[in-house]
Amino acid sequence: MTDMPFKLSATTIAILRDVPVLQCNQCGEYVIEDPVMERVEALLEKVDQKLELEIVEFPAIEYNEDQLCKKMEKALRAFFRKDGKLLHVNTNERSISHKVAEHLQIQFPDMNVDCEYNGRGDRGEVKKSPGNQGKPKNQMRRVFPDLIVHKRLSDNNKCLVIEIKKKNGNLATDILKLKEFTDKDGYGYTVGLLLVFDVVKKKISKVLIYKDGKEEETDNKKWESLSGLVVPDLSLGQLSEELS
């Protein structure tokens, strides 16, 4: 995302903030996709040209559950294709989370994908467990989700909260965190995912889905494509053949 100035007349300039662009990592050049440019043009039409300068926030796309699922699947496929070797060397969960986050950011160019982000809204607050209610401040438990897809400095656009675990790890804390983060009385994220990686078989061995503070059945139709990635055909070798 980048801020972009537009000169609308001899006296009026508009600056669009956080415009999603596709940027080359080597040369720094970027392009704007057609759907994004259409939204840019619509925003510029609403600028008051009596003003010398107007700053406009580019609104994040509101993703429905089907879109979240498809983008999650694409990101995981890209992870296994490009970074599956992390499982061969039995690396730690943070390394896996970091690379999954990179692939998710490609799928969500207009959103922020952050690892262990504990900020809340635009007030400089720190995320704490909703279960802290009634506890003294020095006993409150801070929470750090492994991954979130959201809009920084906003209480809106909270798409995904993800916990990543290696097989045979204790899941209790991760499950509690996902329930709290998807609860409407908590942080209100749309979907929570618990991804369990089997580093021996080089695949995801389990996916748990959370919505509205509760676990959903993995055969939920909206998430069938993601559930399909849990089977052994998600191995690195088979994915490479499938995508070549």
C-alpha positions as CSV (number, residue, x, y, z in Angstrom):
1,M,0.0,0.0,0.0
2,T,1.1,3.5,-0.7
3,D,-0.1,7.1,-0.5
4,M,-0.7,8.7,-3.9
5,P,-1.2,12.4,-4.8
6,F,-3.6,13.5,-7.6
7,K,-3.7,16.9,-9.1
8,L,-7.4,17.5,-9.9
9,S,-7.2,21.1,-11.1
10,A,-4.8,24.1,-11.0
11,T,-5.7,24.6,-7.4
12,T,-6.8,21.2,-6.0
13,I,-4.7,18.3,-4.9
14,A,-6.1,15.1,-3.4
15,I,-3.9,12.5,-1.6
16,L,-5.3,9.0,-1.4
17,R,-3.9,7.1,1.6
18,D,-3.1,3.3,1.7
19,V,-3.9,2.6,-2.0
20,P,-3.2,-1.1,-2.7
21,V,-0.6,-1.5,-5.4
22,L,1.6,-4.3,-6.9
23,Q,5.2,-3.3,-6.3
24,C,8.4,-4.8,-7.6
25,N,10.7,-5.8,-4.8
26,Q,13.8,-5.1,-7.0
27,C,13.1,-1.8,-8.8
28,G,10.4,-0.3,-6.6
29,E,8.1,0.3,-9.6
30,Y,4.4,-0.4,-9.0
31,V,1.2,-0.9,-10.9
32,I,-2.4,-0.4,-10.0
33,E,-4.9,-3.1,-10.9
34,D,-8.0,-2.1,-12.9
35,P,-10.5,-2.8,-10.1
36,V,-8.5,-0.7,-7.7
37,M,-8.2,2.1,-10.3
38,E,-11.9,2.1,-10.7
39,R,-12.3,2.7,-7.0
40,V,-9.7,5.4,-7.1
41,E,-11.6,7.3,-9.8
42,A,-14.8,7.0,-7.9
43,L,-13.2,8.5,-4.8
44,L,-11.6,11.3,-6.8
45,E,-15.0,12.3,-8.2
46,K,-16.2,13.0,-4.7
47,V,-13.4,15.4,-3.8
48,D,-14.5,18.9,-3.2
49,Q,-12.5,21.0,-5.7
50,K,-13.1,24.1,-3.8
51,L,-10.4,22.8,-1.4
52,E,-6.7,23.2,-2.1
53,L,-5.9,19.9,-0.4
54,E,-8.0,16.9,0.6
55,I,-6.7,13.7,2.1
56,V,-8.9,10.6,1.5
57,E,-8.5,7.2,3.1
58,F,-8.7,4.4,0.6
59,P,-11.4,2.1,2.1
60,A,-10.5,-1.5,2.6
61,I,-12.4,-4.1,0.6
62,E,-15.0,-5.9,2.7
63,Y,-14.3,-9.6,2.1
64,N,-17.0,-12.2,2.5
65,E,-16.3,-15.6,4.0
66,D,-16.0,-17.3,0.6
67,Q,-13.3,-14.9,-0.5
68,L,-11.4,-15.3,2.8
69,C,-11.4,-19.0,2.4
70,K,-10.2,-18.9,-1.3
71,K,-7.4,-16.4,-0.4
72,M,-6.3,-18.5,2.6
73,E,-6.1,-21.6,0.3
74,K,-4.0,-19.7,-2.3
75,A,-1.6,-18.5,0.4
76,L,-1.1,-21.9,1.9
77,R,-0.5,-23.5,-1.5
78,A,2.1,-20.8,-2.2
79,F,3.7,-21.4,1.2
80,F,4.1,-25.2,0.5
81,R,5.4,-24.5,-3.0
82,K,7.9,-21.9,-2.1
83,D,8.7,-22.3,1.6
84,G,7.9,-26.0,2.3
85,K,11.6,-26.6,3.1
86,L,11.0,-25.0,6.4
87,L,9.1,-28.2,7.4
88,H,12.1,-30.3,6.3
89,V,14.4,-28.6,8.8
90,N,11.8,-28.7,11.5
91,T,11.9,-24.9,12.0
92,N,10.0,-23.1,14.8
93,E,6.4,-22.0,14.5
94,R,7.4,-18.3,14.2
95,S,9.4,-19.0,11.0
96,I,6.4,-20.8,9.6
97,S,4.0,-17.9,10.6
98,H,6.3,-15.3,9.1
99,K,6.3,-17.0,5.7
100,V,2.6,-17.7,5.7
101,A,2.1,-14.0,6.5
102,E,4.1,-13.0,3.4
103,H,1.9,-15.1,1.1
104,L,-1.2,-13.8,2.8
105,Q,-0.1,-10.2,2.2
106,I,0.0,-10.9,-1.5
107,Q,-3.6,-12.1,-1.3
108,F,-4.7,-9.1,0.7
109,P,-2.9,-6.1,-0.9
110,D,-5.4,-3.6,0.7
111,M,-5.1,-5.0,4.2
112,N,-2.3,-5.4,6.8
113,V,-1.0,-8.9,7.6
114,D,0.9,-8.8,10.9
115,C,2.6,-11.4,13.1
116,E,2.1,-11.2,16.9
117,Y,0.5,-7.8,16.6
118,N,-0.9,-6.7,19.9
119,G,-2.1,-3.1,19.1
120,R,-5.8,-2.3,19.3
121,G,-7.5,0.4,17.2
122,D,-6.1,3.9,17.0
123,R,-5.8,4.6,20.7
124,G,-2.4,3.0,21.4
125,E,-4.0,0.3,23.5
126,V,-2.6,-3.2,23.9
127,K,-4.7,-6.3,23.2
128,K,-5.6,-8.1,26.4
129,S,-7.6,-11.2,26.9
130,P,-11.4,-10.5,27.4
131,G,-11.2,-13.0,30.2
132,N,-9.3,-10.4,32.2
133,Q,-12.4,-8.6,33.2
134,G,-12.5,-8.0,36.9
135,K,-8.8,-8.8,37.4
136,P,-6.2,-6.3,38.7
137,K,-4.2,-4.6,36.0
138,N,-1.0,-6.4,37.0
139,Q,-2.7,-9.8,36.6
140,M,-4.2,-9.2,33.1
141,R,-3.0,-11.5,30.4
142,R,-1.8,-9.9,27.2
143,V,-2.5,-11.7,23.9
144,F,-0.3,-12.0,20.8
145,P,-2.1,-13.7,17.9
146,D,0.3,-15.5,15.5
147,L,-1.2,-13.8,12.5
148,I,-4.0,-11.4,11.8
149,V,-5.4,-9.9,8.6
150,H,-6.8,-6.5,9.5
151,K,-6.5,-2.8,8.9
152,R,-4.1,-1.2,11.3
153,L,-5.3,1.7,13.5
154,S,-8.9,0.7,13.0
155,D,-11.5,-1.3,14.9
156,N,-13.1,-2.3,11.6
157,N,-12.0,-4.8,8.8
158,K,-11.0,-7.5,11.2
159,C,-10.9,-10.4,8.7
160,L,-8.8,-13.3,10.0
161,V,-7.0,-14.3,13.2
162,I,-4.7,-17.4,12.8
163,E,-2.8,-19.6,15.2
164,I,-0.1,-21.9,13.9
165,K,1.0,-24.9,15.8
166,K,3.2,-27.9,15.1
167,K,1.8,-31.4,15.7
168,N,1.8,-32.7,19.3
169,G,1.9,-29.2,20.7
170,N,-0.5,-28.1,23.4
171,L,-3.5,-26.4,21.6
172,A,-5.4,-25.2,24.7
173,T,-4.1,-21.6,24.8
174,D,-4.5,-21.2,21.0
175,I,-8.1,-22.4,21.1
176,L,-8.9,-20.1,23.9
177,K,-7.3,-17.2,22.0
178,L,-9.3,-17.9,18.8
179,K,-12.6,-18.1,20.7
180,E,-11.9,-14.8,22.4
181,F,-10.8,-13.1,19.2
182,T,-13.8,-14.2,17.2
183,D,-16.4,-13.5,19.9
184,K,-18.5,-10.5,19.1
185,D,-18.1,-9.4,22.7
186,G,-14.3,-9.8,22.4
187,Y,-12.4,-8.5,19.4
188,G,-14.9,-9.6,16.8
189,Y,-12.7,-11.1,14.0
190,T,-14.7,-12.7,11.2
191,V,-13.0,-16.1,11.2
192,G,-10.3,-17.7,13.4
193,L,-8.2,-20.6,12.1
194,L,-6.0,-23.0,13.9
195,L,-3.5,-24.6,11.5
196,V,-1.5,-27.6,12.8
197,F,1.6,-28.5,10.8
198,D,3.0,-32.0,10.7
199,V,6.7,-31.5,10.1
200,V,7.3,-35.2,9.7
201,K,4.8,-35.7,6.9
202,K,5.3,-32.2,5.5
203,K,1.6,-31.2,5.6
204,I,-1.1,-29.6,7.5
205,S,-2.6,-32.3,9.7
206,K,-5.5,-30.4,11.2
207,V,-7.6,-27.2,10.6
208,L,-10.0,-25.9,13.2
209,I,-12.3,-23.0,12.4
210,Y,-13.8,-20.5,14.8
211,K,-16.6,-18.1,14.3
212,D,-18.6,-16.1,16.9
213,G,-16.5,-17.5,19.7
214,K,-17.2,-21.1,18.9
215,E,-15.6,-23.9,16.9
216,E,-17.2,-24.6,13.6
217,E,-17.4,-28.0,11.9
218,T,-14.6,-28.3,9.3
219,D,-17.2,-29.7,6.8
220,N,-18.8,-26.2,6.7
221,K,-19.4,-25.8,2.9
222,K,-17.8,-22.4,2.8
223,W,-14.5,-23.9,4.0
224,E,-14.6,-27.2,2.0
225,S,-11.7,-26.1,-0.1
226,L,-9.5,-25.4,2.9
227,S,-10.6,-28.7,4.6
228,G,-9.4,-30.5,1.4
229,L,-5.9,-29.1,2.0
230,V,-5.6,-31.1,5.3
231,V,-5.4,-34.5,3.5
232,P,-2.1,-36.0,2.5
233,D,-2.3,-34.5,-1.1
234,L,-1.0,-31.2,0.5
235,S,2.5,-32.6,0.6
236,L,5.2,-30.4,-0.9
237,G,6.0,-32.8,-3.8
238,Q,2.4,-33.2,-4.9
239,L,1.7,-29.5,-4.7
240,S,4.7,-28.8,-6.9
241,E,3.4,-31.2,-9.5
242,E,-0.1,-29.8,-9.3
243,L,1.0,-26.2,-9.8
244,S,3.8,-26.7,-12.3
